[in-house]
């Protein structure tokens, strides 16, 4: 009889958690997405480019120049590695 009660309790707990997660998971995900959106919006000043802004961007970015390289600039030290066996 105790074994039957234990099995019944485990089944009820399993289905209870399953139903609770079906109800709770979408709400938790929506909350997480909303918070993440707020954080990213705060980092970028809350500005989102719409279709009107895209035309302005295309007009101003039509002149692209290659970055100037400085051959006399020392980048770093060359290290020769050897294989160790």
SETORDO-130181 format. One record per residue: residue number from 0; residue in one letter; x, y, z of N, C-alpha, C, O, CB in turn. Coordinates in steps of 0.05 Angstrom, whole numbers. Glycine has a CB too. Example, Ala and Ser with C-alpha at 12.3 -4.5 7.8 and 13.67 -1.06 7.14 Angstrom:
R num residu   n_c1   n_c2   n_c3  ca_c1  ca_c2  ca_c3   c_c1   c_c2   c_c3   o_c1   o_c2   o_c3  cb_c1  cb_c2  cb_c3
R   0      a    264   -114    156    246    -90    156    264    -66    156    285    -66    169    226    -89    181
R   1      s    257    -45    142    273    -21    143    258      1    157    268     23    161    282    -12    114
***
This chain:
R num residu   n_c1   n_c2   n_c3  ca_c1  ca_c2  ca_c3   c_c1   c_c2   c_c3   o_c1   o_c2   o_c3  cb_c1  cb_c2  cb_c3
R   0      x     16    -24      0      0      0      0     17     25      0     11     45    -13    -19      0     24
R   1      x     39     25     15     57     48     16     71     52    -11     74     75    -19     79     44     38
R   2      x     78     31    -24     90     33    -51     70     45    -71     78     62    -87     98      5    -61
R   3      x     45     38    -70     25     49    -87     21     79    -82     18     95   -100     -2     34    -84
R   4      x     21     87    -56     18    116    -49     42    131    -59     39    153    -70     16    119    -19
R   5      x     66    120    -57     91    134    -66     90    138    -96     97    159   -106    115    118    -58
R   6      x     82    117   -110     81    119   -140     60    140   -148     64    156   -166     74     91   -152
R   7      x     37    139   -134     15    159   -140     25    187   -135     19    205   -150    -10    152   -124
R   8      x     38    192   -112     48    218   -106     69    228   -126     69    251   -135     61    219    -77
R   9      x     87    210   -135    107    217   -155     94    224   -181    102    243   -194    126    194   -159
R  10      x     73    210   -189     59    215   -214     45    243   -212     46    259   -231     38    193   -221
R  11      x     32    248   -190     18    273   -186     38    297   -186     32    318   -197      2    273   -160
R  12      x     60    293   -172     81    314   -172     92    319   -200     95    342   -208    104    307   -152
R  13      x     96    298   -215    107    300   -242     88    316   -260     96    335   -273    112    272   -254
R  14      x     62    308   -259     42    322   -276     37    351   -265     31    369   -281     16    307   -277
R  15      x     38    355   -239     35    381   -229     57    400   -238     52    423   -246     34    380   -198
R  16      x     82    391   -237    104    407   -246    102    412   -276    108    434   -286    131    394   -239
R  17      x     94    392   -291     91    394   -320     70    416   -327     75    433   -344     83    367   -332
R  18      x     47    415   -313     27    435   -318     36    463   -309     31    483   -323      0    428   -304
R  19      x     49    465   -287     59    490   -277     80    502   -296     79    527   -301     71    487   -249
R  20      x     97    486   -306    117    496   -325    105    505   -352    114    524   -364    139    475   -330
R  21      x     84    491   -361     70    500   -385     58    528   -382     57    543   -401     48    480   -392
R  22      x     49    533   -358     37    559   -352     58    580   -346     56    604   -354     18    557   -330
R  23      x     80    572   -332     99    591   -322    122    598   -342    132    620   -342    111    581   -296
R  24      x    130    578   -358    153    582   -376    149    605   -395    167    621   -398    158    556   -391
R  25      x    126    607   -409    123    630   -428    125    657   -414    136    676   -425     97    628   -443
R  26      x    114    659   -390    115    684   -376    144    691   -368    152    714   -369     97    683   -351
R  27      x    159    671   -359    187    676   -352    203    683   -376    220    701   -375    199    651   -339
R  28      x    198    671   -399    213    677   -423    206    706   -433    224    721   -441    207    657   -446
R  29      x    181    713   -432    173    740   -439    186    761   -421    195    782   -431    142    743   -438
R  30      x    187    755   -396    201    773   -377    230    776   -384    241    798   -383    197    763   -348
R  31      x    243    753   -389    272    754   -395    277    769   -421    296    785   -423    283    726   -398
R  32      x    260    765   -441    264    780   -467    259    809   -463    274    826   -475    244    769   -488
R  33      x    240    817   -447    234    845   -442    257    858   -428    265    881   -435    208    848   -426
R  34      x    268    845   -408    291    856   -393    315    859   -411    330    879   -410    297    839   -369
R  35      x    320    839   -427    343    840   -446    340    862   -466    359    877   -472    347    813   -460
R  36      x    316    866   -476    311    887   -495    315    914   -482    326    933   -494    282    886   -506
R  37      x    307    917   -457    311    943   -443    341    948   -439    350    971   -441    297    942   -416
R  38      x    356    927   -432    385    931   -428    399    939   -454    416    958   -454    398    906   -417
R  39      x    392    926   -476    405    933   -501    396    960   -511    411    975   -522    398    912   -523
R  40      x    371    967   -506    361    994   -513    375   1015   -498    380   1037   -509    331    995   -508
R  41      x    382   1010   -473    396   1030   -457    425   1033   -466    436   1055   -464    396   1021   -428
R  42      x    437   1012   -476    465   1014   -485    467   1030   -511    487   1045   -515    476    987   -489
R  43      x    447   1029   -528    448   1042   -553    432   1068   -554    427   1079   -575    438   1025   -575
R  44      x    425   1078   -531    412   1104   -529    382   1102   -537    370   1123   -540    425   1124   -546
R  45      x    371   1079   -540    343   1076   -546    336   1083   -575    313   1086   -581    327   1092   -528
R  46      x    356   1087   -592    351   1095   -619    349   1070   -636    367   1053   -637    373   1114   -630
R  47      x    327   1068   -651    323   1046   -669    319   1058   -697    303   1076   -700    300   1027   -661
R  48      x    334   1047   -716    332   1058   -743    307   1046   -757    303   1022   -757    357   1051   -759
R  49      x    291   1064   -767    268   1055   -782    273   1058   -812    296   1065   -819    243   1071   -774
R  50      x    253   1054   -829    257   1057   -858    265   1085   -866    280   1088   -885    232   1049   -872
R  51      x    256   1105   -852    263   1133   -859    293   1138   -853    306   1153   -868    246   1153   -843
R  52      x    303   1126   -832    331   1131   -825    350   1116   -843    373   1124   -847    336   1122   -796
R  53      x    341   1094   -855    358   1078   -872    365   1094   -898    388   1091   -907    344   1052   -880
R  54      x    347   1109   -908    353   1125   -932    374   1146   -926    392   1151   -943    328   1139   -942
R  55      x    373   1159   -903    393   1178   -896    420   1165   -893    441   1177   -900    385   1192   -869
R  56      x    420   1142   -882    446   1128   -877    459   1121   -904    483   1123   -907    441   1103   -861
R  57      x    443   1112   -923    454   1105   -950    466   1130   -963    486   1128   -977    432   1093   -967
R  58      x    453   1153   -960    463   1177   -973    489   1186   -961    506   1196   -975    442   1199   -971
R  59      x    493   1183   -935    517   1193   -922    540   1173   -923    563   1182   -921    511   1200   -894
R  60      x    535   1148   -927    556   1128   -927    565   1119   -955    576   1097   -958    547   1104   -912
R  61      x    560   1135   -975    568   1127  -1002    598   1131  -1007    608   1121  -1027    552   1142  -1022
R  62      x    612   1147   -991    641   1151   -995    656   1135   -974    656   1141   -950    648   1181   -993
R  63      x    668   1114   -983    684   1097   -964    713   1099   -971    721   1098   -995    674   1067   -964
R  64      x    730   1102   -951    758   1104   -956    771   1080   -942    762   1071   -921    770   1131   -945
R  65      x    793   1071   -953    807   1049   -941    823   1059   -917    833   1082   -918    827   1035   -962
R  66      x    825   1044   -896    840   1053   -873    870   1056   -881    881   1039   -895    837   1034   -849
R  67      x    882   1077   -871    910   1082   -877    928   1065   -859    924   1064   -835    917   1112   -873
R  68      x    946   1052   -872    965   1035   -857    991   1050   -853   1000   1065   -871    969   1007   -870
R  69      x   1003   1046   -830   1028   1059   -824   1050   1037   -822   1051   1023   -802   1026   1075   -797
R  70      x   1067   1034   -844   1086   1012   -843   1108   1016   -822   1120    996   -814   1099   1010   -871
R  71      x   1112   1040   -813   1133   1044   -793   1123   1038   -765   1139   1038   -746   1144   1073   -794
R  72      x   1097   1034   -762   1086   1028   -735   1094    999   -727   1090    980   -742   1055   1031   -736
R  73      x   1106    997   -704   1114    971   -694   1090    957   -681   1079    967   -662   1138    974   -674
R  74      x   1083    934   -692   1060    920   -683   1066    903   -659   1051    903   -639   1049    902   -705
R  75      x   1088    889   -659   1095    872   -636   1120    856   -642   1132    859   -663   1072    853   -629
R  76      x   1127    839   -624   1151    823   -626   1144    796   -638   1124    783   -630   1164    820   -598
R  77      x   1161    786   -656   1156    760   -669   1169    739   -650   1192    741   -642   1169    759   -697
R  78      x   1153    718   -645   1163    696   -628   1162    671   -644   1141    664   -656   1145    693   -602
R  79      x   1184    657   -645   1187    632   -660   1183    609   -640   1198    606   -621   1214    630   -674
R  80      x   1162    593   -645   1156    571   -627   1168    545   -637   1170    541   -662   1125    568   -623
R  81      x   1177    528   -619   1188    503   -627   1171    481   -615   1159    483   -594   1218    499   -617
R  82      x   1169    458   -631   1153    435   -621   1169    420   -600   1193    415   -603   1146    417   -645
R  83      x   1155    413   -579   1167    397   -558   1154    370   -558   1130    367   -558   1163    411   -529
R  84      x   1171    349   -559   1161    322   -560   1167    307   -536   1159    284   -533   1172    307   -584
***
